[in-house]
Amino acid sequence: MDDLTARVRGFAEERDWQQFHTPKNLAMALAGEVGELIAEFQWLTPEQSAAVMADPDAGSRVRAEIGDVMIYLTRLADVLGIDLVEAARTKLVDSARRYPVEQARGSAAKR
């Protein structure tokens, strides 16, 4: 993760883009890229969505959109000084507490 963060940061610095990479702008760009990812699944059936990577064209588009989402998320976390892996680990611990296996298994109910 550190290597990816450094590469994304370097990419922005080489282009003098850090002036545009405010948390607000990065969050908005991230939301836009998530929207583009969602659009790839919008009219698919659940079965089609599960098999999307078997289609070379659709799979390529999904892979590219996930790449964009990852890049913007990585850059946003870097600008904010958040360790992305640690944030995810912390969230998993919290989610495990909120959704114990014996109560949450097989249920999509929010708590």
Secondary structure per residue as TSV (DSSP state, phi and psi in degrees):
chain	resnum	aa	ss	phi	psi
A	1	M	-	360.0	-38.6
A	2	D	H	-61.4	-39.3
A	3	D	H	-63.8	-45.2
A	4	L	H	-62.1	-44.3
A	5	T	H	-58.7	-45.5
A	6	A	H	-64.2	-39.8
A	7	R	H	-67.5	-41.2
A	8	V	H	-66.8	-43.4
A	9	R	H	-60.8	-45.8
A	10	G	H	-61.5	-40.1
A	11	F	H	-57.9	-46.0
A	12	A	H	-67.2	-42.9
A	13	E	H	-64.9	-41.4
A	14	E	H	-59.2	-29.4
A	15	R	T	-99.9	2.7
A	16	D	T	55.9	43.4
A	17	W	-	-95.8	-9.1
A	18	Q	T	-59.7	-25.3
A	19	Q	T	-63.2	-24.9
A	20	F	T	-95.7	-12.9
A	21	H	-	-89.4	60.1
A	22	T	-	-79.0	157.4
A	23	P	H	-53.8	-41.9
A	24	K	H	-60.6	-49.9
A	25	N	H	-63.6	-41.0
A	26	L	H	-67.5	-40.1
A	27	A	H	-63.2	-41.0
A	28	M	H	-66.3	-41.8
A	29	A	H	-64.2	-40.5
A	30	L	H	-60.8	-45.1
A	31	A	H	-61.1	-40.1
A	32	G	H	-62.5	-42.7
A	33	E	H	-68.2	-37.4
A	34	V	H	-62.2	-39.4
A	35	G	H	-60.2	-41.1
A	36	E	H	-65.8	-36.0
A	37	L	H	-65.4	-44.6
A	38	I	H	-59.6	-39.9
A	39	A	H	-59.5	-30.2
A	40	E	H	-66.8	-22.7
A	41	F	H	-107.3	-8.2
A	42	Q	T	-49.5	-49.4
A	43	W	T	-106.5	14.0
A	44	L	-	-83.8	148.4
A	45	T	-	-72.8	164.6
A	46	P	H	-55.6	-38.5
A	47	E	H	-67.1	-43.1
A	48	Q	H	-64.5	-39.4
A	49	S	H	-65.4	-36.0
A	50	A	H	-68.5	-25.5
A	51	A	T	-104.9	12.5
A	52	V	G	-58.1	-33.2
A	53	M	G	-74.3	-13.3
A	54	A	G	-75.0	-20.2
A	55	D	S	-90.5	115.3
A	56	P	H	-56.5	-42.0
A	57	D	H	-70.2	-51.1
A	58	A	H	-64.7	-41.5
A	59	G	H	-60.9	-39.7
A	60	S	H	-64.2	-41.5
A	61	R	H	-66.8	-42.5
A	62	V	H	-63.4	-45.0
A	63	R	H	-58.9	-44.2
A	64	A	H	-64.2	-41.8
A	65	E	H	-67.5	-39.6
A	66	I	H	-64.2	-37.5
A	67	G	H	-60.2	-45.3
A	68	D	H	-60.9	-44.6
A	69	V	H	-60.0	-45.0
A	70	M	H	-63.6	-41.9
A	71	I	H	-63.3	-49.0
A	72	Y	H	-66.4	-38.1
A	73	L	H	-64.6	-43.1
A	74	T	H	-61.3	-44.7
A	75	R	H	-66.3	-42.1
A	76	L	H	-61.1	-47.0
A	77	A	H	-61.3	-40.8
A	78	D	H	-63.2	-47.1
A	79	V	H	-61.5	-36.4
A	80	L	H	-85.0	-6.1
A	81	G	T	73.8	29.8
A	82	I	-	-100.9	129.5
A	83	D	-	-78.5	108.3
A	84	L	H	-61.4	-42.2
A	85	V	H	-66.9	-42.7
A	86	E	H	-65.8	-39.2
A	87	A	H	-60.7	-41.8
A	88	A	H	-67.7	-41.2
A	89	R	H	-61.6	-45.1
A	90	T	H	-60.9	-42.6
A	91	K	H	-64.4	-39.1
A	92	L	H	-63.1	-41.0
A	93	V	H	-62.0	-45.2
A	94	D	H	-63.1	-43.2
A	95	S	H	-65.1	-36.6
A	96	A	H	-63.7	-36.5
A	97	R	H	-69.3	-42.9
A	98	R	H	-73.6	-28.4
A	99	Y	S	-126.6	71.8
A	100	P	-	-60.3	143.7
A	101	V	H	-52.1	-46.0
A	102	E	H	-64.6	-22.0
A	103	Q	H	-101.2	-26.4
A	104	A	H	-104.2	-15.0
A	105	R	T	-56.6	122.2
A	106	G	T	79.4	5.9
A	107	S	-	-118.7	138.4
A	108	A	-	-99.4	9.3
A	109	A	-	-64.9	137.1
A	110	K	-	-86.0	150.2
A	111	R	-	-125.3	360.0
